[in-house]
Amino acid sequence: MTDARATALEDLRSNLTGTLVLPGEPEYDTARSPWNLSVDQRPAAVATPADVADVQAILAAATAAGLGVTTQPNGHGATDDLEGVVLIRPSAFDEITVDVEGRTLRVGAGVNWGPALQALDGTGLIGLAGSNPEVNVVGLALNGGHSMFSRRHGLTARSIVAVDLVEASGTVRRVDDTDDAELIWALRGGGGHFGVVTAIELELFPADAIFGGSLVFPSEAAVPVISAAFALAREVPELGLDIGMMKFPDLPVMPPHLRGRVVASIGLVHLGDEATGRAYADRLLAVAEPIANSLTTFTIGQLAAVAAEPTDPMPTADFGASIGSDDDAFAAELVEAFLAGAERGLMRCGLRAMGGATAEELGSELSAVGAIRAPLLLSAGVLLVSPDIDPVAALQPLHDLADRHGVLGGVPSMLGAGTLADVYEPAVVDRLAAVKQRVDPGGLIRSNRAIRPA
Ligand SMILES: Cc1cc2nc3c(=O)[nH]c(=O)nc-3n(C[C@H](O)[C@H](O)[C@H](O)COP(=O)(O)OP(=O)(O)OC[C@H]3O[C@@H](n4cnc5c(N)ncnc54)[C@H](O)[C@@H]3O)c2cc1C
C-alpha cells in the first residue's frame, strides 16, 4: 500500500466511532476472514462502522484514496481477494422490528436470518428466509434469495419493500417504489453494486402452520425417489422441495450407519396443516424405506433446526446452474453424475424445485430477478478439507450435466461464483449496468459478482 493510502486510512480511523483494522495488525486475519474459508481475501482495511455517519466517512475516505468499498456481512458469498478494497462489516446495524399489522420486517444490515426468524415466532407471519440461519438477511435478499417458501410466495428479492442506502456519494436514501422505481428494481436481485445498505424492509406472509423436514434414503433408492420428488414438485407447485444427494464424510465423528455413505435426501416444507403435509410425504415414502425421517410441525423460529445445515465457517467450492429438465431420465443422469463427482470429493448437490410463485410474471418493472422458467435450480459444493481434493475435477460431472440441461434465468444467490450475466437476460444486465452508472459512476462500490465479465 502506498504511503498516501496508509495515511488516508489512519486519518479515517481517527474519524470513526466504530473500528478500522489494517493489514499487519493482530486482529486483521480474524476480521478479514469470510465464512467461505477457501477465499483468501486481503482487503486494504476492515471497517466496522458504528452508524451511518461512519459509513459516509468510509466512502469519502475510500474515494479520496482511490480505494474500492464492499459490504460483506458474513462472506457466505465471498469470491475475490479484495485487493485495494475497504471491507465493511455491518454488524453494528442490528435493529429487528416486526410490524405485525403492516406485515413487514425491518432489519439492520448486520442481522442474519436466524435471529430475524426467531423474532417472528408467535406473530403468525413468516419471511422468505433461506435454509441457513447464519446467512444475512440483506445479503440473501439483494441477491435474489430462494426460500423453501418461494414456491408459495416468490423469491426473497421480490419481497423487498424498501432499502436504506448510503450511495457512493455519501447521500443517504430510503429507496422504495415511489422514491426511485428503477433503483429498487435493481436492488431486488442486482446484488450489492448500488451502495451500502444499512437496513432493509421485507414483506411478511401469514402462515398458520408449517410442516416439513427431510427424508433420507439409501443410494440404491435414489433414482426412483428423486423421480417421485420431481413428479411431486410438478403436481404441487406451492410445496417447497430440495431434492439432493449427499456423501457423508468418512470420519470417526459420523454415526457408523452414515459414515462414508451416499444418500438421497429430500427436504420438504408445506405451509399448512400436518395431515396434508404428511400426505405429500407419503408419496415419497411409498417408493422406499427412509433411513432417516425428520418430518415435523415447526414454528418459523425453528426453521434452522429443521433444515439442520452446517453453520460454522468452512472452505468450500460451489457451483450452481438452472436446469431445464425434470423427467425420470434426468433423475438417472443426476445420480450418475453425483456418484462420479463423489468419487473425487463432491459432497452434496441439491435441486431446489422452482415453479409456483417463482415462475410468476410480475412485470419487469418490479424486480431485476425475473420469473424463473427452469423447473430446478442446481447447487453443489465440495468441502476442501484435504489438498488431495481437486474441486474442478469433483464438480466436472455436474458441469457436464449442466451443459446438457442448463438454461438461462436463475437466482444469483444460488449461483456460486460467476457474474450476473450468467443468470440474467442481456436486457436485464444492460439495465443493471445503467443503474450502476447512474448511482456509482466512479465504480467505488464492489459486489461479489460483477454485473458482466470484465
Ligand atoms: C451454507 C449456505 C446456505 C445457503 N442457503 C441459501 C438459500 O437457501 N437460498 C439462497 O438464495 N441462497 C443461499 N445461500 C447463498 C447466500 O444467500 C448468498 O451467498 C448470500 O449472498 C449470502 O449473503 P451473506 O451476507 O451471508 O454473504 P456475504 O458474502 O457477506 O455477502 C454477499 C454479497 O451481498 C452484498 N451485500 C451484503 N450485504 C450488503 C449490504 N449491507 N450493502 C450492500 N451490499 C451487501 C455484497 O455484494 C456481498 O458481496 C447459501 C449460502 C451458504 C454458504
The ligand as a MOL file (V3000), in Angstrom:
LIG
                    3D

  0  0  0     0  0            999 V3000
M  V30 BEGIN CTAB
M  V30 COUNTS 53 58 0 0 0
M  V30 BEGIN ATOM
M  V30 1 C -24.4520 -22.6110 3.8430 0
M  V30 2 C -25.1360 -21.7110 2.8530 0
M  V30 3 C -26.5130 -21.8330 2.6580 0
M  V30 4 C -27.1670 -21.0040 1.7370 0
M  V30 5 N -28.5270 -21.1350 1.5510 0
M  V30 6 C -29.1380 -20.3440 0.6260 0
M  V30 7 C -30.5550 -20.4440 0.3850 0
M  V30 8 O -31.2460 -21.2550 0.9840 0
M  V30 9 N -31.1070 -19.6160 -0.5390 0
M  V30 10 C -30.3560 -18.6970 -1.2230 0
M  V30 11 O -30.9160 -17.9760 -2.0400 0
M  V30 12 N -29.0380 -18.5960 -1.0170 0
M  V30 13 C -28.4240 -19.3910 -0.1160 0
M  V30 14 N -27.0800 -19.2660 0.0790 0
M  V30 15 C -26.3440 -18.2470 -0.6550 0
M  V30 16 C -26.4090 -16.9250 0.1070 0
M  V30 17 O -27.7330 -16.4680 0.2030 0
M  V30 18 C -25.6330 -15.8580 -0.6640 0
M  V30 19 O -24.2770 -16.2260 -0.7220 0
M  V30 20 C -25.7980 -14.5110 0.0320 0
M  V30 21 O -25.3560 -13.5040 -0.8170 0
M  V30 22 C -25.0500 -14.5400 1.3150 0
M  V30 23 O -25.2020 -13.3540 1.9980 0
M  V30 24 P -24.1990 -13.0430 3.1840 0
M  V30 25 O -24.4490 -11.6550 3.5110 0
M  V30 26 O -24.3740 -14.0250 4.2640 0
M  V30 27 O -22.8240 -13.2070 2.4360 0
M  V30 28 P -21.7390 -12.1160 2.0340 0
M  V30 29 O -20.7280 -12.8600 1.2130 0
M  V30 30 O -21.2700 -11.4360 3.2610 0
M  V30 31 O -22.4880 -11.0530 1.1180 0
M  V30 32 C -22.8080 -11.3460 -0.2080 0
M  V30 33 C -22.8800 -10.0740 -1.0270 0
M  V30 34 O -24.0810 -9.3790 -0.7340 0
M  V30 35 C -23.8680 -7.9660 -0.8720 0
M  V30 36 N -24.2300 -7.3320 0.4040 0
M  V30 37 C -24.4890 -7.9530 1.5620 0
M  V30 38 N -24.8520 -7.0520 2.4890 0
M  V30 39 C -24.7980 -5.8520 1.9070 0
M  V30 40 C -25.0610 -4.5220 2.3610 0
M  V30 41 N -25.4330 -4.2490 3.6200 0
M  V30 42 N -24.9050 -3.4920 1.4860 0
M  V30 43 C -24.5260 -3.7300 0.2050 0
M  V30 44 N -24.2580 -4.9750 -0.2790 0
M  V30 45 C -24.4060 -6.0190 0.5710 0
M  V30 46 C -22.4150 -7.7650 -1.2130 0
M  V30 47 O -22.3000 -7.5790 -2.5940 0
M  V30 48 C -21.7710 -9.0630 -0.7710 0
M  V30 49 O -20.6260 -9.3610 -1.5400 0
M  V30 50 C -26.4250 -20.0710 0.9980 0
M  V30 51 C -25.0380 -19.9550 1.1780 0
M  V30 52 C -24.3990 -20.7800 2.0890 0
M  V30 53 C -22.9140 -20.6640 2.2330 0
M  V30 END ATOM
M  V30 BEGIN BOND
M  V30 1 1 1 2
M  V30 2 1 2 3
M  V30 3 2 2 52
M  V30 4 2 3 4
M  V30 5 1 4 5
M  V30 6 1 4 50
M  V30 7 2 5 6
M  V30 8 1 6 7
M  V30 9 1 6 13
M  V30 10 2 7 8
M  V30 11 1 7 9
M  V30 12 1 9 10
M  V30 13 2 10 11
M  V30 14 1 10 12
M  V30 15 2 12 13
M  V30 16 1 13 14
M  V30 17 1 14 15
M  V30 18 1 14 50
M  V30 19 1 15 16
M  V30 20 1 16 17
M  V30 21 1 16 18
M  V30 22 1 18 19
M  V30 23 1 18 20
M  V30 24 1 20 21
M  V30 25 1 20 22
M  V30 26 1 22 23
M  V30 27 1 23 24
M  V30 28 2 24 25
M  V30 29 1 24 26
M  V30 30 1 24 27
M  V30 31 1 27 28
M  V30 32 2 28 29
M  V30 33 1 28 30
M  V30 34 1 28 31
M  V30 35 1 31 32
M  V30 36 1 32 33
M  V30 37 1 33 34
M  V30 38 1 33 48
M  V30 39 1 34 35
M  V30 40 1 35 36
M  V30 41 1 35 46
M  V30 42 1 36 37
M  V30 43 1 36 45
M  V30 44 2 37 38
M  V30 45 1 38 39
M  V30 46 1 39 40
M  V30 47 2 39 45
M  V30 48 1 40 41
M  V30 49 2 40 42
M  V30 50 1 42 43
M  V30 51 2 43 44
M  V30 52 1 44 45
M  V30 53 1 46 47
M  V30 54 1 46 48
M  V30 55 1 48 49
M  V30 56 2 50 51
M  V30 57 1 51 52
M  V30 58 1 52 53
M  V30 END BOND
M  V30 END CTAB
M  END
